[in-house]
Each structure stands twice: as C-alpha cells, then as structure tokens.
Amino acid sequence: MTVRGTGRPPTRLEIAREHAERVLGRRTAKRLAAFDNGTLYVEAGGGARFLAWLVDFVVYILGVGVGFVVLSLVAVAAGLPDGTVALLAISLLFVVPLLYGLCYGNGRALGAVLTGTQLVRVKDGGRVGGRACWAMLVRTLLMPLLLIAVIVGALSGGGSAPGSLARTSIDPAAMRQLHAAGIR
C-alpha cells in the first residue's frame, strides 16, 4: 500500500485519517493531527478557536473596564497622584489577563467552555497548568498585536516569523468519538 501519486508508504497519521474519515466524516478527519509524542488528537475548528478567543478577549476588555472604574473610584477617594494612577491603569492591561489565566489551568476558560474546546500542550496533550496565566496574556494582549504585525508584514512583502507552537486547541467531543472508534 502506497500513498497515491508519491510511491511512498502511508504514515500512521494518514492511515488514521483514512479510518477516521470512514467513521467520523471528512471534516473531522481533516482536523486529525498528532502531538509531539505521537498521540492522535482532533484540532478544534477554526470558527470555534476564533469564537473562544473572541469570548476571552471580551472578558478581558470587560475586566479591564471594571478595573479602570474601580481604579478611578479609589484614585478619587484616596487622592492618588496622576502618575500613580497612570501606572496602575497601564498595569491593569497586564494584570487582568494574568488573573483570568488563573481560571485557565485546565485549558477551559469561558471561551473554551462556550465553544466546547480545550487548550492543551502540543508536546503531549497535557494540561496547560501553571503556564495558563502566560497563555491568557498571550491570547488576549499579545495575539492582537501579533495579528497586526503579520498583516503589516504581509502588506509590506515580509516573510513569516519563525517560531513553534506550544499550545493548541482540541475538540474534546470529537476526541471521545475518535477513541470510541478505536483510533488512538
């Protein structure tokens, strides 16, 4: 058995995708991937990932807004100097996602819960754990900045930035179907 048009034997992932296509359907089979340790998983769809990010970003914006209101009330009541208030306001942009990330250790913040996805480590599919705070900071604050940089870079003819993926979103429901079908 060889891969059509290449003459090479199929990889484990290609065989699993063929089997998954028969059992779970073409759309789910296309999202089948492998962690760095070889374990198979089903990536969350692009729409679900975007919606999860959008919900988390809205929670971030609301948290920053509430923080600004509280900061304003405290600043007026305590008579804080303008420089201190400005520094505290800027720090809210970083503190809010870090605090929200504390709820994210199992990879299921509000956005993931609403979309049925879960953020896991690419290395082995394990929990995000203690680095969840950093993941939320990247997700809510740095990701929009990266998107702007990529768009500007693409419009100016630049190449893609080097780097590797440390976390990915999975579809737990499709994973359960995959395992029930005996595909691991």
LINDA-V462800 format. One record per residue. N is the residue number from 1. RES is the residue in one letter. PHI is phi in radians with two decimals (* if undefined). OMEGA is omega in degrees with one decimal (none if undefined). D_LAST is the distance of its C-alpha to the last C-alpha in Angstrom with 2 decimals. Layout:
n | res | phi | omega | d_last
N | RES | PHI | OMEGA | D_LAST
N | RES | PHI | OMEGA | D_LAST
This chain:
n | res | phi | omega | d_last
1 | M | * | 179.7 | 20.87
2 | T | -2.28 | 175.9 | 21.50
3 | V | -1.34 | -176.3 | 20.88
4 | R | -0.97 | 175.6 | 23.81
5 | G | 1.47 | -178.2 | 26.68
6 | T | -2.01 | -179.1 | 25.45
7 | G | 1.34 | 179.1 | 25.61
8 | R | -1.82 | 178.3 | 22.69
9 | P | -1.23 | -179.1 | 19.58
10 | P | -1.22 | 176.5 | 16.49
11 | T | -1.38 | 177.5 | 14.01
12 | R | -1.03 | 179.8 | 10.32
13 | L | -1.15 | 178.6 | 10.07
14 | E | -1.14 | 177.1 | 12.81
15 | I | -1.13 | 179.3 | 11.39
16 | A | -1.11 | 178.3 | 8.24
17 | R | -1.11 | 178.0 | 11.05
18 | E | -1.07 | 179.5 | 13.20
19 | H | -1.14 | 179.9 | 11.06
20 | A | -1.13 | 179.2 | 10.40
21 | E | -1.12 | 178.3 | 14.14
22 | R | -1.21 | -173.9 | 15.15
23 | V | -1.56 | -171.4 | 13.29
24 | L | -1.90 | -179.3 | 13.54
25 | G | 1.85 | -174.8 | 16.35
26 | R | -1.13 | -176.2 | 17.39
27 | R | -1.11 | 179.0 | 17.86
28 | T | -1.21 | -179.2 | 14.39
29 | A | -1.10 | 178.8 | 12.94
30 | K | -1.16 | -179.1 | 15.45
31 | R | -1.57 | 179.3 | 14.22
32 | L | -1.25 | -179.7 | 10.68
33 | A | -2.55 | -179.8 | 10.87
34 | A | -2.23 | 172.8 | 9.73
35 | F | -1.19 | 179.9 | 11.41
36 | D | -1.03 | -179.6 | 14.00
37 | N | -1.52 | 176.3 | 12.15
38 | G | 1.69 | 179.1 | 9.39
39 | T | -1.19 | -179.3 | 6.60
40 | L | -1.41 | 176.1 | 5.69
41 | Y | -2.61 | 177.8 | 8.03
42 | V | -1.94 | 178.2 | 10.71
43 | E | -1.19 | 173.2 | 14.17
44 | A | -1.18 | 178.9 | 17.02
45 | G | -1.14 | -179.2 | 19.54
46 | G | -1.04 | 179.1 | 22.70
47 | G | -1.13 | 179.6 | 24.93
48 | A | -1.17 | 178.3 | 23.06
49 | R | -1.13 | 179.7 | 23.03
50 | F | -1.14 | -179.8 | 26.72
51 | L | -1.12 | 176.9 | 27.66
52 | A | -1.09 | 177.8 | 26.04
53 | W | -1.11 | -178.2 | 27.98
54 | L | -1.07 | 178.0 | 31.09
55 | V | -1.08 | 178.8 | 31.07
56 | D | -1.11 | 178.8 | 30.67
57 | F | -1.18 | 177.4 | 33.43
58 | V | -1.12 | 176.3 | 35.70
59 | V | -1.07 | 177.5 | 35.23
60 | Y | -1.06 | -179.5 | 36.13
61 | I | -1.08 | 177.9 | 39.21
62 | L | -1.10 | 177.9 | 40.29
63 | G | -1.09 | 177.8 | 39.92
64 | V | -1.14 | 178.3 | 42.01
65 | G | -1.06 | 177.7 | 44.53
66 | V | -1.11 | 178.0 | 44.92
67 | G | -1.07 | 178.1 | 45.23
68 | F | -1.12 | 178.9 | 47.98
69 | V | -1.09 | 179.5 | 49.86
70 | V | -1.09 | 178.9 | 49.73
71 | L | -1.06 | 178.9 | 50.72
72 | S | -1.09 | -179.9 | 53.62
73 | L | -1.13 | 179.2 | 54.89
74 | V | -1.16 | -178.8 | 54.73
75 | A | -1.10 | 179.0 | 56.37
76 | V | -1.20 | -177.6 | 59.23
77 | A | -1.18 | -176.8 | 59.75
78 | A | -1.64 | -179.6 | 59.66
79 | G | 1.15 | -179.1 | 61.41
80 | L | -1.21 | 176.6 | 58.88
81 | P | -1.17 | -176.2 | 59.91
82 | D | -1.05 | 179.5 | 58.37
83 | G | -1.09 | 178.3 | 56.70
84 | T | -1.16 | 179.7 | 54.86
85 | V | -1.11 | 179.4 | 53.76
86 | A | -1.10 | 179.1 | 52.50
87 | L | -1.11 | 177.9 | 50.54
88 | L | -1.14 | 178.8 | 48.99
89 | A | -1.14 | 178.4 | 48.17
90 | I | -1.17 | -179.6 | 46.37
91 | S | -1.15 | 177.1 | 44.48
92 | L | -1.04 | -179.5 | 43.18
93 | L | -1.06 | -179.5 | 41.13
94 | F | -1.75 | -176.6 | 39.15
95 | V | -1.27 | -176.9 | 39.39
96 | V | -1.04 | 178.8 | 38.09
97 | P | -1.14 | 177.9 | 34.60
98 | L | -1.16 | 177.2 | 34.37
99 | L | -1.17 | 177.9 | 35.32
100 | Y | -1.11 | 178.7 | 32.95
101 | G | -1.12 | 176.1 | 30.16
102 | L | -1.05 | 178.6 | 30.86
103 | C | -1.46 | -167.2 | 29.31
104 | Y | -1.93 | -174.8 | 26.18
105 | G | -1.01 | 179.5 | 24.76
106 | N | -1.61 | 178.0 | 21.72
107 | G | 1.43 | -176.0 | 21.15
108 | R | -2.22 | 171.2 | 22.73
109 | A | -1.35 | -175.2 | 26.29
110 | L | -0.99 | 179.4 | 28.24
111 | G | -1.06 | 179.6 | 26.97
112 | A | -1.20 | 179.0 | 23.29
113 | V | -1.11 | -178.2 | 24.22
114 | L | -1.21 | -178.6 | 26.19
115 | T | -1.74 | 179.0 | 23.63
116 | G | 1.29 | 178.5 | 20.54
117 | T | -1.99 | 177.0 | 18.88
118 | Q | -2.63 | 177.3 | 18.19
119 | L | -1.55 | -179.4 | 19.03
120 | V | -2.36 | 177.0 | 16.83
121 | R | -1.35 | 178.8 | 17.29
122 | V | -1.21 | -177.4 | 15.89
123 | K | -1.01 | -174.2 | 16.01
124 | D | -2.53 | -179.6 | 13.29
125 | G | 1.39 | -178.5 | 12.74
126 | G | -1.36 | 179.5 | 15.43
127 | R | -1.07 | 177.2 | 18.46
128 | V | -1.19 | 173.5 | 21.21
129 | G | 1.14 | -173.6 | 23.64
130 | G | -1.13 | 178.8 | 27.15
131 | R | -1.51 | -178.8 | 26.86
132 | A | -1.11 | 178.6 | 26.53
133 | C | -1.06 | 177.8 | 30.25
134 | W | -1.12 | 179.4 | 30.10
135 | A | -1.06 | 179.8 | 27.18
136 | M | -1.22 | 176.6 | 29.33
137 | L | -1.07 | 178.3 | 32.36
138 | V | -1.09 | -176.9 | 30.62
139 | R | -1.12 | -173.2 | 29.25
140 | T | -1.68 | -174.5 | 32.60
141 | L | -1.83 | -174.0 | 35.26
142 | L | -1.45 | -178.9 | 34.11
143 | M | -1.09 | 176.0 | 31.78
144 | P | -1.06 | 177.9 | 34.76
145 | L | -1.16 | 177.4 | 36.81
146 | L | -1.12 | 178.7 | 34.18
147 | L | -1.05 | 178.3 | 34.04
148 | I | -1.09 | 179.4 | 37.82
149 | A | -1.11 | 179.1 | 37.82
150 | V | -1.14 | 179.6 | 35.34
151 | I | -1.13 | 178.0 | 37.48
152 | V | -1.08 | 178.7 | 40.64
153 | G | -1.10 | 179.7 | 39.19
154 | A | -1.18 | -179.8 | 38.08
155 | L | -1.25 | 179.8 | 41.52
156 | S | -1.63 | 176.7 | 43.27
157 | G | 1.53 | -180.0 | 41.34
158 | G | -1.30 | 178.7 | 39.40
159 | G | -1.54 | 179.2 | 36.05
160 | S | -1.48 | -179.1 | 32.78
161 | A | -1.39 | 177.6 | 32.52
162 | P | -1.28 | 177.9 | 30.58
163 | G | 2.62 | 179.0 | 27.89
164 | S | -2.37 | -179.3 | 24.22
165 | L | -1.47 | 179.4 | 21.91
166 | A | -1.81 | -179.0 | 21.32
167 | R | -2.36 | 176.8 | 19.76
168 | T | -2.54 | 177.1 | 17.95
169 | S | -1.67 | 179.2 | 17.69
170 | I | -1.96 | 176.7 | 14.51
171 | D | -1.86 | -175.6 | 14.57
172 | P | -1.05 | 179.8 | 13.59
173 | A | -1.13 | 178.0 | 14.42
174 | A | -1.17 | 176.9 | 12.21
175 | M | -1.11 | 178.4 | 9.25
176 | R | -1.09 | 177.5 | 10.33
177 | Q | -1.11 | 179.3 | 10.65
178 | L | -1.05 | -179.2 | 7.25
179 | H | -1.22 | 177.6 | 5.99
180 | A | -1.13 | 178.5 | 9.30
181 | A | -1.41 | 177.8 | 8.77
182 | G | 1.48 | 179.9 | 6.24
183 | I | -1.70 | 179.9 | 3.79
184 | R | -2.25 | none | 0.00
